[in-house]
Amino acid sequence: MAKAEIEHDIPGAGTIFAPSYREAGTGSGVVCLHANASTSGQWRGLMDLLAPRFRVFAPDSYDAGKSPRWPSDRIIHLRDEVELNEPVLTRAGSPLALVGHSYGAAVALIAALAHPGRVRAMALYEPTLFSLLDAEKPAPNAADGIRNVVAESGVALDAGDHHAAAERFIDYWMGRGTWTRTPAQRKAPIAASVTNVRRWGHALFTEPTPLKAFRSLEVPVLYMVGKRSTPSAHGVARLLVNALPQVEVVEFENLGHMGPVTHPELVNETIGQFLERTQRAGAAADGWQPVCSAASWDNEGALV
């Protein structure tokens, strides 16, 4: 933990809504939401980078870090994660910036729609709102890869093989053989987390928010994609980039879906620069202007 970083449980919160979170720095509020099979610790480097200029919060989602358990390993909604984080969002003040990766980026989008007036900017790395792909076109579609992974991991869990479930999940997002190369001491917490893979899938595939709703988010959005990511992540990006009205796209040539974890310095620097620019623009007469052109996708949803 960074020297200036404080770890909290929300004082006075009830048993269900008692998120654990990290806090560092002073200034305008920034709330960072982590990916599945991860914790708030994912954002330590970004917190250190932002702390001199921003007050940064990184909560743990349900069953992550020291946050409470959710009562089901199969069903949850993204709005439930938003409600868990509400005390942290309130503590961060308004207007705040949201940062999210993967599942955390999907939660960030739903949080922004719930209270758009308190969000000044968003930095998102590959939100995984697979429901948008199914709404556009029923399966088979670009979400089939992760859909199959969730099903196959569930079979492994039912057989009591948590490591096989984790291997299927991790190798899908990070490439074949990644689980085998993962140090033994890191495997146990990841395998324990992947117990909830069907629950994550339920939240992301059944989210009822339609694509058109995101056209109402009139805030600057940095949408980051890894060129080496999966068709499911690129498919969601294709839809959201064309819906978000103030979007700036950054493509990382050599990164995949887990770029914020595998190459945190590169991703964090991009996020930091965006948050500083939007902070300055908020006080400027001409407002914020994107500096990067949108990426493009082919008919199969692949980034080109």
Secondary structure, DSSP 8 states (H G I E B T S, - for coil): --TT-EEEE-TT--SSS--EEEEE--SEEEEEE--TT--GGGGHHHHHHHTTTEEEEEE--TTSTTS---S-SS---HHHHHHHHHHHHHHH-SSEEEEEETHHHHHHHHHHHHSGGGEEEEEEE----THHHHHHS-SSSTTHHHHHHHHHHHHHHHTT-HHHHHHHHHHHHH-TTHHHHS-HHHHHHHHHHGGGHHHHHHHHHH----GGGGGG--S-EEEEEETTS-HHHHHHHHHHHHH-TTEEEEEETT--TTHHHHSHHHHHHHHHHHHHHHHHHHTSTT-----S----B-TTS-B-
